[in-house]
């Protein structure tokens, strides 16, 4: 499922260029799908600017959100295909939509956008990708798994809950539930029924520190290996990439985005990296300066 918005007026020769947007984390339950909620409304002002600049704007809910099956959260291939599938669906439904595509996303969506950019040449060869904008893209998730046994933060526990659930959905053989602490196992079912905001409340995952999520003797290396395989730092992206990161982001930390950009460069990409002093995980996507820079990038690569 997803949504499509078309600019006013007559399409240019070749059809409207497309901006396909990948949303940030909302949760895994169907009720968390952006087309059924306003959970990603914070990005609407930016997407309206893209629309007014002459782009059709398409937005995927991702596989399993709002549609059949469960959502394999942070499964790179699934996300990337969903970001491209919504373009194909839009073009089938409206002949005025062209083949030129710009990709964008925030947080989970930044992760998804990078995967889409890497997969596009083989998966959607009929499309021409002009470039990709990734606001605070999730990366190095496997590396961060070490925090589970060393950091007492509670703010990231809801995300860890849906990360683990997404891994279980993607690869059932990981058998994650026995690895969980008794407290985490008690709220494990809620990852399939509650959205991220509710999971963060004190009666759910929000009450649990990271160090209390798994059994002390839990062997989590297979989970780490799965997460590493779905991280974007291993991707090769041949089209232009812009990565935007806030220095005050407490969710996607700059200390992980910094090496991501370097790793993409080593893989053959040529990413442009912009950092914004004081920008948080939300304001990196809603702030005037990051939005201005992102829009300029989109306009210059269509």
C-alpha positions as CSV (number, residue, x, y, z in Angstrom):
1,X,0.0,0.0,0.0
2,X,1.0,3.6,-0.5
3,X,0.0,7.0,-1.8
4,X,0.5,9.0,-4.9
5,X,0.4,12.8,-5.4
6,X,0.5,14.6,-8.8
7,X,1.5,18.2,-9.4
8,X,-1.2,20.6,-10.8
9,X,-1.1,21.4,-14.5
10,X,0.1,19.5,-17.5
11,X,3.0,17.0,-17.3
12,X,6.2,17.9,-19.1
13,X,7.4,15.9,-22.1
14,X,8.4,12.5,-20.8
15,X,6.0,12.7,-17.8
16,X,6.3,14.0,-14.3
17,X,9.7,13.1,-12.6
18,X,9.0,11.0,-9.5
19,X,10.1,11.5,-5.9
20,X,9.7,8.3,-4.0
21,X,9.6,8.8,-0.2
22,X,10.6,6.2,2.4
23,X,9.1,7.0,5.8
24,X,10.8,6.8,9.2
25,X,10.0,4.2,11.9
26,X,6.3,4.0,12.8
27,X,6.0,0.4,14.0
28,X,5.2,-3.0,12.6
29,X,1.5,-3.3,13.2
30,X,-0.8,-2.6,10.2
31,X,-2.3,0.3,12.2
32,X,1.1,2.0,11.9
33,X,1.0,2.4,8.1
34,X,1.4,6.0,7.2
35,X,-1.5,5.8,4.7
36,X,-3.8,4.8,7.6
37,X,-2.4,7.3,10.1
38,X,-0.7,10.7,10.4
39,X,2.4,9.3,12.0
40,X,4.7,10.8,9.3
41,X,2.8,14.1,8.9
42,X,6.0,15.9,10.0
43,X,7.5,15.5,6.6
44,X,4.5,16.8,4.6
45,X,5.8,20.4,4.4
46,X,8.9,19.1,2.7
47,X,7.1,16.8,0.4
48,X,4.7,19.6,-0.6
49,X,7.7,21.6,-1.6
50,X,8.9,18.7,-3.8
51,X,5.4,18.4,-5.3
52,X,5.3,22.1,-6.1
53,X,8.8,21.8,-7.7
54,X,7.1,19.6,-10.3
55,X,7.6,16.1,-9.0
56,X,5.0,13.4,-8.6
57,X,5.4,12.3,-4.9
58,X,4.9,8.6,-4.1
59,X,5.1,7.1,-0.7
60,X,5.3,3.4,0.2
61,X,4.0,1.9,3.5
62,X,6.6,-0.9,3.1
63,X,5.9,-4.6,2.7
64,X,3.5,-5.8,5.5
65,X,2.4,-2.4,6.7
66,X,-1.2,-1.9,5.7
67,X,-1.1,-5.0,3.5
68,X,-0.9,-8.8,3.8
69,X,1.8,-10.4,6.0
70,X,4.1,-8.9,8.7
71,X,6.5,-6.0,8.2
72,X,10.2,-7.2,8.1
73,X,11.5,-4.0,9.7
74,X,15.0,-3.0,8.5
75,X,15.2,-5.8,6.0
76,X,17.1,-3.9,3.4
77,X,16.0,-5.8,0.3
78,X,12.3,-5.7,1.4
79,X,12.4,-2.0,2.0
80,X,14.3,-1.1,-1.1
81,X,11.9,-3.1,-3.3
82,X,8.9,-1.4,-1.6
83,X,10.4,2.0,-2.4
84,X,10.7,1.1,-6.0
85,X,7.5,-0.9,-6.3
86,X,5.4,2.1,-5.4
87,X,6.9,3.9,-8.4
88,X,5.9,1.1,-10.7
89,X,2.4,1.0,-9.2
90,X,2.0,4.7,-9.7
91,X,3.2,4.6,-13.3
92,X,0.7,1.8,-14.1
93,X,-2.0,3.9,-12.6
94,X,-1.2,7.2,-14.2
95,X,0.4,7.6,-17.7
96,X,1.5,11.1,-16.9
97,X,4.2,9.8,-14.5
98,X,7.6,9.4,-16.1
99,X,10.7,7.2,-15.7
100,X,13.0,9.6,-13.9
101,X,13.1,8.9,-10.2
102,X,14.6,10.6,-7.2
103,X,14.7,8.7,-3.9
104,X,14.4,10.0,-0.4
105,X,13.9,8.9,3.1
106,X,14.4,9.6,6.8
107,X,15.8,7.3,9.5
108,X,14.4,3.8,8.7
109,X,13.5,5.5,5.4
110,X,17.1,6.7,4.9
111,X,18.2,3.1,5.3
112,X,15.4,2.1,2.8
113,X,16.3,4.8,0.3
114,X,20.0,3.7,0.2
115,X,18.9,0.1,-0.4
116,X,16.5,1.2,-3.2
117,X,19.3,3.1,-4.9
118,X,21.5,0.1,-4.8
119,X,18.8,-2.3,-6.1
120,X,17.3,-0.1,-8.7
121,X,19.5,-0.9,-11.7
122,X,18.7,-4.6,-11.6
123,X,15.2,-4.5,-10.0
124,X,13.7,-1.6,-12.0
125,X,15.9,-1.2,-15.1
126,X,13.1,0.8,-16.8
127,X,13.6,3.6,-14.4
128,X,16.3,6.3,-14.4
129,X,17.5,7.1,-10.9
130,X,18.8,10.7,-10.7
131,X,19.9,10.6,-7.0
132,X,19.1,9.7,-3.4
133,X,18.6,11.9,-0.3
134,X,19.0,10.1,3.0
135,X,18.2,12.1,6.2
136,X,19.9,10.4,9.2
137,X,19.9,6.9,7.6
138,X,19.9,4.0,10.1
139,X,23.2,2.1,9.8
140,X,25.6,-0.1,11.7
141,X,22.7,-1.7,13.5
142,X,24.7,-4.9,14.1
143,X,27.5,-2.9,15.6
144,X,25.0,-1.2,18.0
145,X,23.8,-4.6,19.3
146,X,26.7,-4.5,21.7
147,X,24.8,-1.8,23.6
148,X,22.3,-4.4,24.8
149,X,24.7,-5.7,27.5
150,X,26.4,-2.4,28.4
151,X,24.0,0.6,28.3
152,X,21.1,1.3,30.6
153,X,19.2,3.6,28.3
154,X,15.5,3.1,28.0
155,X,14.9,5.5,25.1
156,X,16.1,3.1,22.5
157,X,14.4,0.0,23.8
158,X,11.2,0.3,21.7
159,X,13.3,0.5,18.6
160,X,15.3,-2.5,19.7
161,X,12.0,-4.3,20.2
162,X,10.9,-3.8,16.6
163,X,14.4,-4.4,15.3
164,X,14.3,-7.8,16.9
165,X,10.8,-8.5,15.7
166,X,11.8,-7.5,12.2
167,X,14.7,-9.9,12.3
168,X,12.4,-12.7,13.5
169,X,9.9,-12.0,10.7
170,X,12.7,-11.9,8.1
171,X,14.5,-15.0,9.4
172,X,12.4,-17.2,11.7
173,X,15.3,-19.5,12.3
174,X,16.9,-16.9,14.5
175,X,14.3,-18.0,17.2
176,X,14.7,-14.7,19.1
177,X,12.0,-15.1,21.8
178,X,14.1,-17.5,24.0
179,X,16.9,-14.9,23.9
180,X,14.7,-12.3,25.6
181,X,14.6,-11.5,29.3
182,X,11.4,-12.3,31.1
183,X,10.4,-8.6,31.1
184,X,11.0,-8.3,27.4
185,X,9.2,-11.5,26.6
186,X,6.1,-10.2,28.5
187,X,5.9,-7.2,26.1
188,X,7.2,-9.1,23.0
189,X,3.6,-9.6,21.5
190,X,3.1,-5.8,21.6
191,X,5.6,-5.3,18.8
192,X,2.9,-6.6,16.5
193,X,0.0,-4.6,17.9
194,X,1.3,-1.2,19.0
195,X,3.0,1.6,17.1
196,X,6.3,3.1,18.2
197,X,4.9,5.9,20.3
198,X,2.9,3.4,22.4
199,X,5.8,1.0,22.6
200,X,7.8,3.8,24.2
201,X,5.3,4.2,27.1
202,X,6.2,3.1,30.6
203,X,3.8,0.2,30.5
204,X,5.6,-1.3,27.5
205,X,9.2,-1.4,26.1
206,X,9.8,2.2,27.4
207,X,10.2,0.9,30.9
208,X,13.0,-1.5,30.1
209,X,16.7,-0.5,29.9
210,X,18.7,-2.0,27.1
211,X,20.6,-4.1,29.5
212,X,17.4,-5.8,30.6
213,X,16.2,-6.9,27.1
214,X,18.0,-10.2,26.7
215,X,19.2,-13.0,28.9
216,X,22.7,-12.5,30.4
217,X,23.9,-15.6,28.6
218,X,22.0,-15.1,25.4
219,X,24.0,-15.8,22.2
220,X,23.1,-12.9,19.9
221,X,25.8,-13.3,17.3
222,X,23.4,-14.8,14.7
223,X,21.1,-11.8,15.2
224,X,24.1,-9.5,14.8
225,X,25.1,-11.3,11.6
226,X,21.6,-10.8,10.2
227,X,21.6,-7.1,11.0
228,X,25.0,-6.6,9.5
229,X,23.9,-8.2,6.3
230,X,21.0,-5.7,6.1
231,X,23.1,-2.6,6.9
232,X,23.6,-0.1,4.1
233,X,27.3,0.4,4.6
234,X,28.1,-2.6,2.4
235,X,26.1,-1.2,-0.6
236,X,27.4,0.0,-3.9
237,X,25.4,2.9,-5.3
238,X,26.5,4.3,-8.6
239,X,24.0,7.2,-8.7
240,X,24.5,10.5,-6.7
241,X,23.8,10.4,-2.9
242,X,23.3,13.1,-0.4
243,X,23.4,12.2,3.3
244,X,22.2,14.7,5.9
245,X,22.9,14.3,9.6
246,X,22.3,16.3,12.7
247,X,25.0,16.6,15.3
248,X,22.5,16.4,18.2
249,X,20.7,13.3,16.9
250,X,20.2,10.8,19.8
251,X,18.6,8.1,17.7
252,X,20.8,7.8,14.6
253,X,24.1,8.8,16.1
254,X,26.6,10.8,14.0
255,X,29.4,8.4,15.2
256,X,27.7,5.8,13.0
257,X,26.7,8.0,10.0
258,X,30.2,9.4,9.7
259,X,31.8,6.1,8.9
260,X,28.8,5.1,6.7
261,X,29.6,7.9,4.3
262,X,33.2,6.8,4.2
263,X,32.3,3.2,3.6
264,X,29.9,4.1,0.8
265,X,32.7,6.0,-0.8
266,X,35.0,3.0,-0.6
267,X,32.4,0.9,-2.2
268,X,32.4,3.0,-5.3
269,X,29.8,5.6,-4.4
270,X,30.5,9.4,-4.3
271,X,28.2,10.6,-1.5
272,X,27.9,14.2,-0.5
273,X,27.8,14.6,3.3
274,X,26.2,17.6,5.1
275,X,26.1,17.9,8.9
276,X,24.0,20.4,10.8
277,X,25.1,21.7,14.2
278,X,22.4,21.2,16.8
279,X,19.9,19.3,14.5
280,X,18.1,16.5,16.2
281,X,16.7,13.3,14.7
282,X,13.4,15.1,13.9
283,X,14.8,18.5,13.0
284,X,17.2,17.1,10.5
285,X,14.1,16.3,8.4
286,X,12.0,19.3,9.3
287,X,14.6,22.1,9.6
288,X,14.6,24.9,7.0
289,X,18.3,24.5,6.0
290,X,18.4,20.7,5.6
291,X,15.1,20.9,3.6
292,X,16.5,23.6,1.4
293,X,19.7,21.6,0.7
294,X,17.7,18.5,0.0
295,X,15.3,20.2,-2.3
296,X,18.2,21.8,-4.2
297,X,19.8,18.4,-4.6
298,X,16.5,16.9,-5.9
299,X,16.0,19.7,-8.4
300,X,19.5,19.4,-9.7
301,X,19.4,15.7,-10.4
302,X,16.1,15.2,-12.3
